[in-house]
Amino acid sequence: MAYAIPTFDLKGTHLVHFAGYDKHVGFYPTPSGIEQFREELEPYKAAKGSVQFPLAEPLPRDLIRRMVECRVAEVA
């Protein structure tokens, strides 16, 4: 847990955070995680270090997996 939400860490560094809300899942892969996938994230509401995946749509699992892998590579 970090910032009161579930967090995945690697080697003491936060990789990604996530949280559930009324209408979306908040995913927080840091600004670098967002920037590298900017084009693929266009259908979603995104900010500097976060993206919102609507609950009414299936989660883009492949995209999330690749974003986490990217963060792992950055930290490793």
mmCIF file of the N, C-alpha and C atoms, coordinates in Angstrom:
data_MODEL
# 
_entry.id   MODEL 
# 
loop_
_atom_site.group_PDB 
_atom_site.id 
_atom_site.type_symbol 
_atom_site.label_atom_id 
_atom_site.label_alt_id 
_atom_site.label_comp_id 
_atom_site.label_asym_id 
_atom_site.label_entity_id 
_atom_site.label_seq_id 
_atom_site.pdbx_PDB_ins_code 
_atom_site.Cartn_x 
_atom_site.Cartn_y 
_atom_site.Cartn_z 
_atom_site.occupancy 
_atom_site.B_iso_or_equiv 
_atom_site.pdbx_formal_charge 
_atom_site.auth_seq_id 
_atom_site.auth_comp_id 
_atom_site.auth_asym_id 
_atom_site.auth_atom_id 
_atom_site.pdbx_PDB_model_num 
ATOM 1   N N  . MET A 1 1  ? 0.854   -1.184 0.000   1.00 0.00 ? 1  MET A N  1 
ATOM 2   C CA . MET A 1 1  ? 0.000   0.000  0.000   1.00 0.00 ? 1  MET A CA 1 
ATOM 3   C C  . MET A 1 1  ? 0.895   1.241  0.000   1.00 0.00 ? 1  MET A C  1 
ATOM 4   N N  . ALA A 1 2  ? 0.508   2.186  -0.800  1.00 0.00 ? 2  ALA A N  1 
ATOM 5   C CA . ALA A 1 2  ? 1.152   3.498  -0.813  1.00 0.00 ? 2  ALA A CA 1 
ATOM 6   C C  . ALA A 1 2  ? 0.080   4.494  -1.219  1.00 0.00 ? 2  ALA A C  1 
ATOM 7   N N  . TYR A 1 3  ? 0.106   5.653  -0.629  1.00 0.00 ? 3  TYR A N  1 
ATOM 8   C CA . TYR A 1 3  ? -0.911  6.674  -0.902  1.00 0.00 ? 3  TYR A CA 1 
ATOM 9   C C  . TYR A 1 3  ? -2.321  6.133  -0.645  1.00 0.00 ? 3  TYR A C  1 
ATOM 10  N N  . ALA A 1 4  ? -2.435  5.172  0.271   1.00 0.00 ? 4  ALA A N  1 
ATOM 11  C CA . ALA A 1 4  ? -3.705  4.549  0.672   1.00 0.00 ? 4  ALA A CA 1 
ATOM 12  C C  . ALA A 1 4  ? -4.371  3.743  -0.445  1.00 0.00 ? 4  ALA A C  1 
ATOM 13  N N  . ILE A 1 5  ? -3.598  3.300  -1.435  1.00 0.00 ? 5  ILE A N  1 
ATOM 14  C CA . ILE A 1 5  ? -4.129  2.446  -2.499  1.00 0.00 ? 5  ILE A CA 1 
ATOM 15  C C  . ILE A 1 5  ? -3.149  1.296  -2.745  1.00 0.00 ? 5  ILE A C  1 
ATOM 16  N N  . PRO A 1 6  ? -3.632  0.165  -3.299  1.00 0.00 ? 6  PRO A N  1 
ATOM 17  C CA . PRO A 1 6  ? -2.742  -0.959 -3.592  1.00 0.00 ? 6  PRO A CA 1 
ATOM 18  C C  . PRO A 1 6  ? -1.624  -0.550 -4.546  1.00 0.00 ? 6  PRO A C  1 
ATOM 19  N N  . THR A 1 7  ? -0.440  -1.071 -4.261  1.00 0.00 ? 7  THR A N  1 
ATOM 20  C CA . THR A 1 7  ? 0.752   -0.688 -5.016  1.00 0.00 ? 7  THR A CA 1 
ATOM 21  C C  . THR A 1 7  ? 1.628   -1.911 -5.244  1.00 0.00 ? 7  THR A C  1 
ATOM 22  N N  . PHE A 1 8  ? 2.184   -2.030 -6.427  1.00 0.00 ? 8  PHE A N  1 
ATOM 23  C CA . PHE A 1 8  ? 3.196   -3.044 -6.687  1.00 0.00 ? 8  PHE A CA 1 
ATOM 24  C C  . PHE A 1 8  ? 4.554   -2.365 -6.643  1.00 0.00 ? 8  PHE A C  1 
ATOM 25  N N  . ASP A 1 9  ? 5.464   -2.949 -5.861  1.00 0.00 ? 9  ASP A N  1 
ATOM 26  C CA . ASP A 1 9  ? 6.818   -2.425 -5.709  1.00 0.00 ? 9  ASP A CA 1 
ATOM 27  C C  . ASP A 1 9  ? 7.832   -3.418 -6.267  1.00 0.00 ? 9  ASP A C  1 
ATOM 28  N N  . LEU A 1 10 ? 8.975   -2.900 -6.672  1.00 0.00 ? 10 LEU A N  1 
ATOM 29  C CA . LEU A 1 10 ? 10.107  -3.725 -7.088  1.00 0.00 ? 10 LEU A CA 1 
ATOM 30  C C  . LEU A 1 10 ? 11.367  -3.049 -6.597  1.00 0.00 ? 10 LEU A C  1 
ATOM 31  N N  . LYS A 1 11 ? 12.143  -3.761 -5.829  1.00 0.00 ? 11 LYS A N  1 
ATOM 32  C CA . LYS A 1 11 ? 13.407  -3.233 -5.306  1.00 0.00 ? 11 LYS A CA 1 
ATOM 33  C C  . LYS A 1 11 ? 13.201  -1.917 -4.576  1.00 0.00 ? 11 LYS A C  1 
ATOM 34  N N  . GLY A 1 12 ? 12.108  -1.813 -3.831  1.00 0.00 ? 12 GLY A N  1 
ATOM 35  C CA . GLY A 1 12 ? 11.837  -0.609 -3.048  1.00 0.00 ? 12 GLY A CA 1 
ATOM 36  C C  . GLY A 1 12 ? 11.290  0.562  -3.844  1.00 0.00 ? 12 GLY A C  1 
ATOM 37  N N  . THR A 1 13 ? 10.987  0.350  -5.121  1.00 0.00 ? 13 THR A N  1 
ATOM 38  C CA . THR A 1 13 ? 10.457  1.414  -5.982  1.00 0.00 ? 13 THR A CA 1 
ATOM 39  C C  . THR A 1 13 ? 9.022   1.081  -6.356  1.00 0.00 ? 13 THR A C  1 
ATOM 40  N N  . HIS A 1 14 ? 8.152   2.060  -6.299  1.00 0.00 ? 14 HIS A N  1 
ATOM 41  C CA . HIS A 1 14 ? 6.765   1.860  -6.721  1.00 0.00 ? 14 HIS A CA 1 
ATOM 42  C C  . HIS A 1 14 ? 6.719   1.670  -8.230  1.00 0.00 ? 14 HIS A C  1 
ATOM 43  N N  . LEU A 1 15 ? 6.153   0.540  -8.657  1.00 0.00 ? 15 LEU A N  1 
ATOM 44  C CA . LEU A 1 15 ? 5.980   0.299  -10.092 1.00 0.00 ? 15 LEU A CA 1 
ATOM 45  C C  . LEU A 1 15 ? 4.689   0.926  -10.580 1.00 0.00 ? 15 LEU A C  1 
ATOM 46  N N  . VAL A 1 16 ? 3.581   0.465  -10.019 1.00 0.00 ? 16 VAL A N  1 
ATOM 47  C CA . VAL A 1 16 ? 2.264   0.963  -10.396 1.00 0.00 ? 16 VAL A CA 1 
ATOM 48  C C  . VAL A 1 16 ? 1.353   0.929  -9.174  1.00 0.00 ? 16 VAL A C  1 
ATOM 49  N N  . HIS A 1 17 ? 0.349   1.775  -9.203  1.00 0.00 ? 17 HIS A N  1 
ATOM 50  C CA . HIS A 1 17 ? -0.706  1.806  -8.190  1.00 0.00 ? 17 HIS A CA 1 
ATOM 51  C C  . HIS A 1 17 ? -2.027  1.613  -8.924  1.00 0.00 ? 17 HIS A C  1 
ATOM 52  N N  . PHE A 1 18 ? -3.039  1.164  -8.193  1.00 0.00 ? 18 PHE A N  1 
ATOM 53  C CA . PHE A 1 18 ? -4.362  1.055  -8.799  1.00 0.00 ? 18 PHE A CA 1 
ATOM 54  C C  . PHE A 1 18 ? -5.416  1.218  -7.716  1.00 0.00 ? 18 PHE A C  1 
ATOM 55  N N  . ALA A 1 19 ? -6.604  1.602  -8.129  1.00 0.00 ? 19 ALA A N  1 
ATOM 56  C CA . ALA A 1 19 ? -7.706  1.778  -7.185  1.00 0.00 ? 19 ALA A CA 1 
ATOM 57  C C  . ALA A 1 19 ? -9.023  1.722  -7.930  1.00 0.00 ? 19 ALA A C  1 
ATOM 58  N N  . GLY A 1 20 ? -10.057 1.237  -7.249  1.00 0.00 ? 20 GLY A N  1 
ATOM 59  C CA . GLY A 1 20 ? -11.387 1.162  -7.830  1.00 0.00 ? 20 GLY A CA 1 
ATOM 60  C C  . GLY A 1 20 ? -12.249 2.326  -7.380  1.00 0.00 ? 20 GLY A C  1 
ATOM 61  N N  . TYR A 1 21 ? -13.005 2.861  -8.292  1.00 0.00 ? 21 TYR A N  1 
ATOM 62  C CA . TYR A 1 21 ? -13.915 3.972  -8.019  1.00 0.00 ? 21 TYR A CA 1 
ATOM 63  C C  . TYR A 1 21 ? -15.303 3.611  -8.531  1.00 0.00 ? 21 TYR A C  1 
ATOM 64  N N  . ASP A 1 22 ? -16.254 4.491  -8.342  1.00 0.00 ? 22 ASP A N  1 
ATOM 65  C CA . ASP A 1 22 ? -17.635 4.209  -8.742  1.00 0.00 ? 22 ASP A CA 1 
ATOM 66  C C  . ASP A 1 22 ? -17.788 3.891  -10.226 1.00 0.00 ? 22 ASP A C  1 
ATOM 67  N N  . LYS A 1 23 ? -17.073 4.606  -11.083 1.00 0.00 ? 23 LYS A N  1 
ATOM 68  C CA . LYS A 1 23 ? -17.269 4.446  -12.520 1.00 0.00 ? 23 LYS A CA 1 
ATOM 69  C C  . LYS A 1 23 ? -16.015 4.048  -13.289 1.00 0.00 ? 23 LYS A C  1 
ATOM 70  N N  . HIS A 1 24 ? -14.888 3.912  -12.593 1.00 0.00 ? 24 HIS A N  1 
ATOM 71  C CA . HIS A 1 24 ? -13.656 3.564  -13.297 1.00 0.00 ? 24 HIS A CA 1 
ATOM 72  C C  . HIS A 1 24 ? -12.653 2.889  -12.368 1.00 0.00 ? 24 HIS A C  1 
ATOM 73  N N  . VAL A 1 25 ? -11.649 2.300  -12.992 1.00 0.00 ? 25 VAL A N  1 
ATOM 74  C CA . VAL A 1 25 ? -10.474 1.810  -12.281 1.00 0.00 ? 25 VAL A CA 1 
ATOM 75  C C  . VAL A 1 25 ? -9.372  2.812  -12.562 1.00 0.00 ? 25 VAL A C  1 
ATOM 76  N N  . GLY A 1 26 ? -8.779  3.339  -11.507 1.00 0.00 ? 26 GLY A N  1 
ATOM 77  C CA . GLY A 1 26 ? -7.651  4.247  -11.664 1.00 0.00 ? 26 GLY A CA 1 
ATOM 78  C C  . GLY A 1 26 ? -6.366  3.438  -11.705 1.00 0.00 ? 26 GLY A C  1 
ATOM 79  N N  . PHE A 1 27 ? -5.534  3.694  -12.695 1.00 0.00 ? 27 PHE A N  1 
ATOM 80  C CA . PHE A 1 27 ? -4.260  2.992  -12.853 1.00 0.00 ? 27 PHE A CA 1 
ATOM 81  C C  . PHE A 1 27 ? -3.179  4.051  -12.933 1.00 0.00 ? 27 PHE A C  1 
ATOM 82  N N  . TYR A 1 28 ? -2.133  3.889  -12.127 1.00 0.00 ? 28 TYR A N  1 
ATOM 83  C CA . TYR A 1 28 ? -1.119  4.922  -11.962 1.00 0.00 ? 28 TYR A CA 1 
ATOM 84  C C  . TYR A 1 28 ? 0.266   4.337  -12.229 1.00 0.00 ? 28 TYR A C  1 
ATOM 85  N N  . PRO A 1 29 ? 0.713   4.335  -13.489 1.00 0.00 ? 29 PRO A N  1 
ATOM 86  C CA . PRO A 1 29 ? 2.007   3.764  -13.833 1.00 0.00 ? 29 PRO A CA 1 
ATOM 87  C C  . PRO A 1 29 ? 3.153   4.785  -13.860 1.00 0.00 ? 29 PRO A C  1 
ATOM 88  N N  . THR A 1 30 ? 2.979   5.908  -13.255 1.00 0.00 ? 30 THR A N  1 
ATOM 89  C CA . THR A 1 30 ? 3.933   7.033  -13.243 1.00 0.00 ? 30 THR A CA 1 
ATOM 90  C C  . THR A 1 30 ? 3.916   7.736  -14.599 1.00 0.00 ? 30 THR A C  1 
ATOM 91  N N  . PRO A 1 31 ? 4.427   8.950  -14.659 1.00 0.00 ? 31 PRO A N  1 
ATOM 92  C CA . PRO A 1 31 ? 4.430   9.682  -15.939 1.00 0.00 ? 31 PRO A CA 1 
ATOM 93  C C  . PRO A 1 31 ? 5.147   8.942  -17.069 1.00 0.00 ? 31 PRO A C  1 
ATOM 94  N N  . SER A 1 32 ? 6.237   8.262  -16.763 1.00 0.00 ? 32 SER A N  1 
ATOM 95  C CA . SER A 1 32 ? 6.952   7.556  -17.836 1.00 0.00 ? 32 SER A CA 1 
ATOM 96  C C  . SER A 1 32 ? 6.107   6.427  -18.407 1.00 0.00 ? 32 SER A C  1 
ATOM 97  N N  . GLY A 1 33 ? 5.352   5.748  -17.567 1.00 0.00 ? 33 GLY A N  1 
ATOM 98  C CA . GLY A 1 33 ? 4.479   4.686  -18.039 1.00 0.00 ? 33 GLY A CA 1 
ATOM 99  C C  . GLY A 1 33 ? 3.359   5.195  -18.919 1.00 0.00 ? 33 GLY A C  1 
ATOM 100 N N  . ILE A 1 34 ? 2.875   6.385  -18.633 1.00 0.00 ? 34 ILE A N  1 
ATOM 101 C CA . ILE A 1 34 ? 1.829   6.998  -19.460 1.00 0.00 ? 34 ILE A CA 1 
ATOM 102 C C  . ILE A 1 34 ? 2.407   7.463  -20.792 1.00 0.00 ? 34 ILE A C  1 
ATOM 103 N N  . GLU A 1 35 ? 3.529   8.141  -20.746 1.00 0.00 ? 35 GLU A N  1 
ATOM 104 C CA . GLU A 1 35 ? 4.100   8.743  -21.950 1.00 0.00 ? 35 GLU A CA 1 
ATOM 105 C C  . GLU A 1 35 ? 4.432   7.702  -23.010 1.00 0.00 ? 35 GLU A C  1 
ATOM 106 N N  . GLN A 1 36 ? 4.964   6.573  -22.605 1.00 0.00 ? 36 GLN A N  1 
ATOM 107 C CA . GLN A 1 36 ? 5.366   5.555  -23.576 1.00 0.00 ? 36 GLN A CA 1 
ATOM 108 C C  . GLN A 1 36 ? 4.180   4.903  -24.279 1.00 0.00 ? 36 GLN A C  1 
ATOM 109 N N  . PHE A 1 37 ? 2.987   5.033  -23.708 1.00 0.00 ? 37 PHE A N  1 
ATOM 110 C CA . PHE A 1 37 ? 1.797   4.415  -24.281 1.00 0.00 ? 37 PHE A CA 1 
ATOM 111 C C  . PHE A 1 37 ? 0.728   5.447  -24.621 1.00 0.00 ? 37 PHE A C  1 
ATOM 112 N N  . ARG A 1 38 ? 1.135   6.676  -24.794 1.00 0.00 ? 38 ARG A N  1 
ATOM 113 C CA . ARG A 1 38 ? 0.215   7.793  -25.013 1.00 0.00 ? 38 ARG A CA 1 
ATOM 114 C C  . ARG A 1 38 ? -0.810  7.503  -26.123 1.00 0.00 ? 38 ARG A C  1 
ATOM 115 N N  . GLU A 1 39 ? -0.358  7.008  -27.268 1.00 0.00 ? 39 GLU A N  1 
ATOM 116 C CA . GLU A 1 39 ? -1.287  6.772  -28.385 1.00 0.00 ? 39 GLU A CA 1 
ATOM 117 C C  . GLU A 1 39 ? -2.321  5.701  -28.057 1.00 0.00 ? 39 GLU A C  1 
ATOM 118 N N  . GLU A 1 40 ? -1.901  4.630  -27.405 1.00 0.00 ? 40 GLU A N  1 
ATOM 119 C CA . GLU A 1 40 ? -2.835  3.553  -27.062 1.00 0.00 ? 40 GLU A CA 1 
ATOM 120 C C  . GLU A 1 40 ? -3.813  3.970  -25.967 1.00 0.00 ? 40 GLU A C  1 
ATOM 121 N N  . LEU A 1 41 ? -3.449  4.987  -25.202 1.00 0.00 ? 41 LEU A N  1 
ATOM 122 C CA . LEU A 1 41 ? -4.300  5.463  -24.121 1.00 0.00 ? 41 LEU A CA 1 
ATOM 123 C C  . LEU A 1 41 ? -5.293  6.529  -24.571 1.00 0.00 ? 41 LEU A C  1 
ATOM 124 N N  . GLU A 1 42 ? -5.249  6.931  -25.840 1.00 0.00 ? 42 GLU A N  1 
ATOM 125 C CA . GLU A 1 42 ? -6.131  7.994  -26.334 1.00 0.00 ? 42 GLU A CA 1 
ATOM 126 C C  . GLU A 1 42 ? -7.614  7.749  -26.072 1.00 0.00 ? 42 GLU A C  1 
ATOM 127 N N  . PRO A 1 43 ? -8.101  6.495  -26.115 1.00 0.00 ? 43 PRO A N  1 
ATOM 128 C CA . PRO A 1 43 ? -9.534  6.295  -25.866 1.00 0.00 ? 43 PRO A CA 1 
ATOM 129 C C  . PRO A 1 43 ? -9.942  6.523  -24.404 1.00 0.00 ? 43 PRO A C  1 
ATOM 130 N N  . TYR A 1 44 ? -8.967  6.669  -23.523 1.00 0.00 ? 44 TYR A N  1 
ATOM 131 C CA . TYR A 1 44 ? -9.247  6.767  -22.092 1.00 0.00 ? 44 TYR A CA 1 
ATOM 132 C C  . TYR A 1 44 ? -8.891  8.150  -21.554 1.00 0.00 ? 44 TYR A C  1 
ATOM 133 N N  . LYS A 1 45 ? -9.496  8.506  -20.440 1.00 0.00 ? 45 LYS A N  1 
ATOM 134 C CA . LYS A 1 45 ? -9.150  9.740  -19.760 1.00 0.00 ? 45 LYS A CA 1 
ATOM 135 C C  . LYS A 1 45 ? -7.812  9.514  -19.056 1.00 0.00 ? 45 LYS A C  1 
ATOM 136 N N  . ALA A 1 46 ? -6.827  10.318 -19.397 1.00 0.00 ? 46 ALA A N  1 
ATOM 137 C CA . ALA A 1 46 ? -5.487  10.157 -18.836 1.00 0.00 ? 46 ALA A CA 1 
ATOM 138 C C  . ALA A 1 46 ? -4.914  11.505 -18.427 1.00 0.00 ? 46 ALA A C  1 
ATOM 139 N N  . ALA A 1 47 ? -4.004  11.451 -17.497 1.00 0.00 ? 47 ALA A N  1 
ATOM 140 C CA . ALA A 1 47 ? -3.292  12.643 -17.035 1.00 0.00 ? 47 ALA A CA 1 
ATOM 141 C C  . ALA A 1 47 ? -1.806  12.309 -17.042 1.00 0.00 ? 47 ALA A C  1 
ATOM 142 N N  . LYS A 1 48 ? -1.014  13.159 -16.449 1.00 0.00 ? 48 LYS A N  1 
ATOM 143 C CA . LYS A 1 48 ? 0.435   13.003 -16.468 1.00 0.00 ? 48 LYS A CA 1 
ATOM 144 C C  . LYS A 1 48 ? 0.900   11.630 -15.990 1.00 0.00 ? 48 LYS A C  1 
ATOM 145 N N  . GLY A 1 49 ? 0.309   11.109 -14.924 1.00 0.00 ? 49 GLY A N  1 
ATOM 146 C CA . GLY A 1 49 ? 0.759   9.832  -14.373 1.00 0.00 ? 49 GLY A CA 1 
ATOM 147 C C  . GLY A 1 49 ? -0.343  8.849  -14.111 1.00 0.00 ? 49 GLY A C  1 
ATOM 148 N N  . SER A 1 50 ? -1.514  9.075  -14.716 1.00 0.00 ? 50 SER A N  1 
ATOM 149 C CA . SER A 1 50 ? -2.647  8.193  -14.425 1.00 0.00 ? 50 SER A CA 1 
ATOM 150 C C  . SER A 1 50 ? -3.541  8.011  -15.643 1.00 0.00 ? 50 SER A C  1 
ATOM 151 N N  . VAL A 1 51 ? -4.345  6.951  -15.557 1.00 0.00 ? 51 VAL A N  1 
ATOM 152 C CA . VAL A 1 51 ? -5.339  6.686  -16.592 1.00 0.00 ? 51 VAL A CA 1 
ATOM 153 C C  . VAL A 1 51 ? -6.573  6.103  -15.908 1.00 0.00 ? 51 VAL A C  1 
ATOM 154 N N  . GLN A 1 52 ? -7.735  6.388  -16.485 1.00 0.00 ? 52 GLN A N  1 
ATOM 155 C CA . GLN A 1 52 ? -8.990  5.860  -15.958 1.00 0.00 ? 52 GLN A CA 1 
ATOM 156 C C  . GLN A 1 52 ? -9.577  4.884  -16.974 1.00 0.00 ? 52 GLN A C  1 
ATOM 157 N N  . PHE A 1 53 ? -9.791  3.645  -16.516 1.00 0.00 ? 53 PHE A N  1 
ATOM 158 C CA . PHE A 1 53 ? -10.429 2.636  -17.337 1.00 0.00 ? 53 PHE A CA 1 
ATOM 159 C C  . PHE A 1 53 ? -11.874 2.511  -16.880 1.00 0.00 ? 53 PHE A C  1 
ATOM 160 N N  . PRO A 1 54 ? -12.856 2.844  -17.732 1.00 0.00 ? 54 PRO A N  1 
ATOM 161 C CA . PRO A 1 54 ? -14.267 2.797  -17.341 1.00 0.00 ? 54 PRO A CA 1 
ATOM 162 C C  . PRO A 1 54 ? -14.702 1.384  -16.945 1.00 0.00 ? 54 PRO A C  1 
ATOM 163 N N  . LEU A 1 55 ? -15.512 1.296  -15.903 1.00 0.00 ? 55 LEU A N  1 
ATOM 164 C CA . LEU A 1 55 ? -16.017 0.002  -15.463 1.00 0.00 ? 55 LEU A CA 1 
ATOM 165 C C  . LEU A 1 55 ? -16.971 -0.614 -16.474 1.00 0.00 ? 55 LEU A C  1 
ATOM 166 N N  . ALA A 1 56 ? -17.571 0.196  -17.321 1.00 0.00 ? 56 ALA A N  1 
ATOM 167 C CA . ALA A 1 56 ? -18.533 -0.298 -18.312 1.00 0.00 ? 56 ALA A CA 1 
ATOM 168 C C  . ALA A 1 56 ? -17.849 -1.005 -19.489 1.00 0.00 ? 56 ALA A C  1 
ATOM 169 N N  . GLU A 1 57 ? -16.518 -0.976 -19.527 1.00 0.00 ? 57 GLU A N  1 
ATOM 170 C CA . GLU A 1 57 ? -15.766 -1.599 -20.620 1.00 0.00 ? 57 GLU A CA 1 
ATOM 171 C C  . GLU A 1 57 ? -14.810 -2.635 -20.047 1.00 0.00 ? 57 GLU A C  1 
ATOM 172 N N  . PRO A 1 58 ? -14.459 -3.663 -20.830 1.00 0.00 ? 58 PRO A N  1 
ATOM 173 C CA . PRO A 1 58 ? -13.457 -4.628 -20.356 1.00 0.00 ? 58 PRO A CA 1 
ATOM 174 C C  . PRO A 1 58 ? -12.110 -3.937 -20.138 1.00 0.00 ? 58 PRO A C  1 
ATOM 175 N N  . LEU A 1 59 ? -11.382 -4.365 -19.121 1.00 0.00 ? 59 LEU A N  1 
ATOM 176 C CA . LEU A 1 59 ? -10.046 -3.813 -18.901 1.00 0.00 ? 59 LEU A CA 1 
ATOM 177 C C  . LEU A 1 59 ? -9.135  -4.196 -20.061 1.00 0.00 ? 59 LEU A C  1 
ATOM 178 N N  . PRO A 1 60 ? -8.303  -3.279 -20.535 1.00 0.00 ? 60 PRO A N  1 
ATOM 179 C CA . PRO A 1 60 ? -7.356  -3.613 -21.603 1.00 0.00 ? 60 PRO A CA 1 
ATOM 180 C C  . PRO A 1 60 ? -6.148  -4.346 -20.999 1.00 0.00 ? 60 PRO A C  1 
ATOM 181 N N  . ARG A 1 61 ? -6.347  -5.619 -20.700 1.00 0.00 ? 61 ARG A N  1 
ATOM 182 C CA . ARG A 1 61 ? -5.344  -6.398 -19.972 1.00 0.00 ? 61 ARG A CA 1 
ATOM 183 C C  . ARG A 1 61 ? -3.980  -6.410 -20.649 1.00 0.00 ? 61 ARG A C  1 
ATOM 184 N N  . ASP A 1 62 ? -3.955  -6.573 -21.962 1.00 0.00 ? 62 ASP A N  1 
ATOM 185 C CA . ASP A 1 62 ? -2.674  -6.609 -22.663 1.00 0.00 ? 62 ASP A CA 1 
ATOM 186 C C  . ASP A 1 62 ? -1.944  -5.280 -22.507 1.00 0.00 ? 62 ASP A C  1 
ATOM 187 N N  . LEU A 1 63 ? -2.648  -4.191 -22.639 1.00 0.00 ? 63 LEU A N  1 
ATOM 188 C CA . LEU A 1 63 ? -2.045  -2.874 -22.473 1.00 0.00 ? 63 LEU A CA 1 
ATOM 189 C C  . LEU A 1 63 ? -1.518  -2.693 -21.049 1.00 0.00 ? 63 LEU A C  1 
ATOM 190 N N  . ILE A 1 64 ? -2.299  -3.071 -20.066 1.00 0.00 ? 64 ILE A N  1 
ATOM 191 C CA . ILE A 1 64 ? -1.866  -2.949 -18.671 1.00 0.00 ? 64 ILE A CA 1 
ATOM 192 C C  . ILE A 1 64 ? -0.625  -3.801 -18.439 1.00 0.00 ? 64 ILE A C  1 
ATOM 193 N N  . ARG A 1 65 ? -0.628  -5.035 -18.943 1.00 0.00 ? 65 ARG A N  1 
ATOM 194 C CA . ARG A 1 65 ? 0.538   -5.913 -18.788 1.00 0.00 ? 65 ARG A CA 1 
ATOM 195 C C  . ARG A 1 65 ? 1.788   -5.281 -19.374 1.00 0.00 ? 65 ARG A C  1 
ATOM 196 N N  . ARG A 1 66 ? 1.665   -4.731 -20.579 1.00 0.00 ? 66 ARG A N  1 
ATOM 197 C CA . ARG A 1 66 ? 2.824   -4.109 -21.230 1.00 0.00 ? 66 ARG A CA 1 
ATOM 198 C C  . ARG A 1 66 ? 3.303   -2.873 -20.470 1.00 0.00 ? 66 ARG A C  1 
ATOM 199 N N  . MET A 1 67 ? 2.371   -2.128 -19.899 1.00 0.00 ? 67 MET A N  1 
ATOM 200 C CA . MET A 1 67 ? 2.758   -0.950 -19.115 1.00 0.00 ? 67 MET A CA 1 
ATOM 201 C C  . MET A 1 67 ? 3.518   -1.374 -17.857 1.00 0.00 ? 67 MET A C  1 
ATOM 202 N N  . VAL A 1 68 ? 3.058   -2.441 -17.213 1.00 0.00 ? 68 VAL A N  1 
ATOM 203 C CA . VAL A 1 68 ? 3.765   -2.945 -16.026 1.00 0.00 ? 68 VAL A CA 1 
ATOM 204 C C  . VAL A 1 68 ? 5.141   -3.467 -16.426 1.00 0.00 ? 68 VAL A C  1 
ATOM 205 N N  . GLU A 1 69 ? 5.213   -4.200 -17.521 1.00 0.00 ? 69 GLU A N  1 
ATOM 206 C CA . GLU A 1 69 ? 6.514   -4.705 -17.992 1.00 0.00 ? 69 GLU A CA 1 
ATOM 207 C C  . GLU A 1 69 ? 7.474   -3.558 -18.280 1.00 0.00 ? 69 GLU A C  1 
ATOM 208 N N  . CYS A 1 70 ? 6.961   -2.490 -18.840 1.00 0.00 ? 70 CYS A N  1 
ATOM 209 C CA . CYS A 1 70 ? 7.778   -1.310 -19.115 1.00 0.00 ? 70 CYS A CA 1 
ATOM 210 C C  . CYS A 1 70 ? 8.336   -0.728 -17.818 1.00 0.00 ? 70 CYS A C  1 
ATOM 211 N N  . ARG A 1 71 ? 7.482   -0.629 -16.809 1.00 0.00 ? 71 ARG A N  1 
ATOM 212 C CA . ARG A 1 71 ? 7.919   -0.104 -15.515 1.00 0.00 ? 71 ARG A CA 1 
ATOM 213 C C  . ARG A 1 71 ? 8.943   -1.027 -14.866 1.00 0.00 ? 71 ARG A C  1 
ATOM 214 N N  . VAL A 1 72 ? 8.758   -2.338 -14.997 1.00 0.00 ? 72 VAL A N  1 
ATOM 215 C CA . VAL A 1 72 ? 9.728   -3.298 -14.445 1.00 0.00 ? 72 VAL A CA 1 
ATOM 216 C C  . VAL A 1 72 ? 11.085  -3.089 -15.112 1.00 0.00 ? 72 VAL A C  1 
ATOM 217 N N  . ALA A 1 73 ? 11.083  -2.949 -16.429 1.00 0.00 ? 73 ALA A N  1 
ATOM 218 C CA . ALA A 1 73 ? 12.334  -2.717 -17.158 1.00 0.00 ? 73 ALA A CA 1 
ATOM 219 C C  . ALA A 1 73 ? 13.004  -1.419 -16.715 1.00 0.00 ? 73 ALA A C  1 
ATOM 220 N N  . GLU A 1 74 ? 12.229  -0.377 -16.464 1.00 0.00 ? 74 GLU A N  1 
ATOM 221 C CA . GLU A 1 74 ? 12.794  0.890  -15.995 1.00 0.00 ? 74 GLU A CA 1 
ATOM 222 C C  . GLU A 1 74 ? 13.482  0.737  -14.648 1.00 0.00 ? 74 GLU A C  1 
ATOM 223 N N  . VAL A 1 75 ? 12.846  0.000  -13.753 1.00 0.00 ? 75 VAL A N  1 
ATOM 224 C CA . VAL A 1 75 ? 13.378  -0.149 -12.389 1.00 0.00 ? 75 VAL A CA 1 
ATOM 225 C C  . VAL A 1 75 ? 14.541  -1.120 -12.341 1.00 0.00 ? 75 VAL A C  1 
ATOM 226 N N  . ALA A 1 76 ? 14.449  -2.201 -13.158 1.00 0.00 ? 76 ALA A N  1 
ATOM 227 C CA . ALA A 1 76 ? 15.502  -3.213 -13.173 1.00 0.00 ? 76 ALA A CA 1 
ATOM 228 C C  . ALA A 1 76 ? 16.754  -2.643 -13.799 1.00 0.00 ? 76 ALA A C  1 
# 
